[in-house]
Structures are given as C-alpha cells and as structure tokens.
Amino acid sequence: MGFPSRAEINKVLKKLEKVEGTLAPPLNPTPLEKLRFDLQQKFVVYLMVKKITQREMSKILGIDEAKVSKILRNRLDEFSTDRLISLYEKINPNLELKVS
C-alpha cells in the first residue's frame, strides 16, 4: 500500500472543508472566553458521566438536538453567556457563581 496520490489527497481535503468539527478555545482567551469554554466543557462532562445521548440531553435542556450539538462542539456564537448559564443550571441546579 503506497502513499495516496495528490488527486486523492485533494479530494479528501475538499470533503473536509465542509465538516464542522469542535472549535478549540483561543490561544490567549479573555476571562469571558475562559468562562464560556469552561461551561461548554461541563456539558461534555455531564453527557459522558451520565452516558446519555445528545437527544436525551436535548430533552433535559429543553432545546433541539442541533443546539446541543453546537454546545458540545464549542460552537457557541448563537448562545449568550446568560443562556449557557441558564442551560447549565438545568443539569446542575446547585450552581453557584463566584466572581473573583
């Protein structure tokens, strides 16, 4: 088995252009970006610990699966910080926010 041809590589790269993967946090995040990323990670951890599907999480949060998918992939542009906090509060009713 040899290395793929340039044409094969280009074909795969073209397909990957349309894929929306998980966004990484910025290299030098602001405190707000850190907070939003930390919140996003809490949703991921909850999903993994509870061993539930995105569909089940969407029912718990009261939002559609597409929005859950965006949260889990750190595509948070359409979510305000307040909205993320209120959604997280649904899976952690004992949430306490502290500013330091």
C-alpha positions as CSV (number, residue, x, y, z in Angstrom):
1,M,0.0,0.0,0.0
2,G,1.5,3.3,-1.1
3,F,1.0,6.9,-0.2
4,P,-2.2,8.3,-1.7
5,S,-2.0,10.4,-4.9
6,R,-2.2,14.2,-4.9
7,A,-5.7,13.9,-6.5
8,E,-6.9,11.6,-3.7
9,I,-5.5,13.9,-1.1
10,N,-7.2,16.9,-2.7
11,K,-10.5,15.0,-2.9
12,V,-10.4,14.3,0.9
13,L,-9.3,17.9,1.7
14,K,-12.3,19.2,-0.3
15,K,-14.7,17.0,1.7
16,L,-13.1,18.1,5.0
17,E,-13.7,21.8,4.1
18,K,-17.4,21.3,4.7
19,V,-17.0,19.5,8.1
20,E,-17.7,21.4,11.2
21,G,-15.6,19.9,14.0
22,T,-15.1,21.1,17.6
23,L,-13.7,24.5,17.9
24,A,-10.7,24.9,20.2
25,P,-10.5,27.8,22.6
26,P,-8.4,30.8,21.6
27,L,-4.7,30.7,22.3
28,N,-4.9,33.7,24.7
29,P,-8.6,33.6,25.9
30,T,-10.2,36.5,27.7
31,P,-11.7,35.8,31.1
32,L,-15.2,35.6,29.4
33,E,-13.9,33.2,26.8
34,K,-12.4,31.0,29.5
35,L,-15.8,31.1,31.4
36,R,-17.7,30.1,28.2
37,F,-15.3,27.3,27.4
38,D,-15.4,26.0,31.0
39,L,-19.2,26.0,30.8
40,Q,-19.1,24.2,27.4
41,Q,-16.8,21.5,28.9
42,K,-19.3,21.0,31.8
43,F,-21.9,20.0,29.2
44,V,-19.5,17.5,27.6
45,V,-18.5,16.0,31.0
46,Y,-22.2,15.7,32.0
47,L,-23.0,13.8,28.8
48,M,-20.1,11.5,29.3
49,V,-20.6,10.8,33.0
50,K,-24.4,10.2,32.6
51,K,-23.8,8.2,29.5
52,I,-26.7,9.8,27.7
53,T,-27.2,10.7,24.1
54,Q,-27.5,14.2,22.6
55,R,-31.2,13.5,22.1
56,E,-31.6,12.8,25.8
57,M,-29.6,15.9,26.7
58,S,-31.8,18.0,24.4
59,K,-34.9,16.8,26.3
60,I,-33.3,17.7,29.7
61,L,-32.2,21.1,28.5
62,G,-35.4,21.8,26.5
63,I,-33.6,22.7,23.3
64,D,-33.3,20.9,20.0
65,E,-30.5,18.4,19.3
66,A,-28.8,20.7,16.8
67,K,-28.3,23.3,19.5
68,V,-26.9,20.6,21.9
69,S,-24.5,19.6,19.2
70,K,-23.3,23.1,18.8
71,I,-22.7,23.4,22.5
72,L,-20.8,20.1,22.7
73,R,-18.6,21.2,19.7
74,N,-17.9,24.6,21.3
75,R,-19.7,26.5,18.5
76,L,-21.2,29.0,20.9
77,D,-21.7,32.0,18.7
78,E,-25.5,31.9,18.9
79,F,-25.6,31.4,22.7
80,S,-25.2,34.3,25.1
81,T,-23.3,33.6,28.3
82,D,-26.5,34.1,30.3
83,R,-28.2,31.4,28.1
84,L,-25.4,29.0,28.6
85,I,-25.5,29.5,32.4
86,S,-29.3,29.0,32.5
87,L,-29.0,25.8,30.4
88,Y,-26.2,24.5,32.6
89,E,-28.4,25.3,35.7
90,K,-30.9,22.7,34.3
91,I,-28.3,19.9,34.8
92,N,-26.7,21.4,37.9
93,P,-29.5,23.2,39.9
94,N,-27.0,23.8,42.8
95,L,-24.9,26.1,40.6
96,E,-23.1,28.9,42.4
97,L,-21.3,31.6,40.5
98,K,-18.5,33.4,42.2
99,V,-16.5,36.3,40.8
100,S,-13.0,36.9,42.0
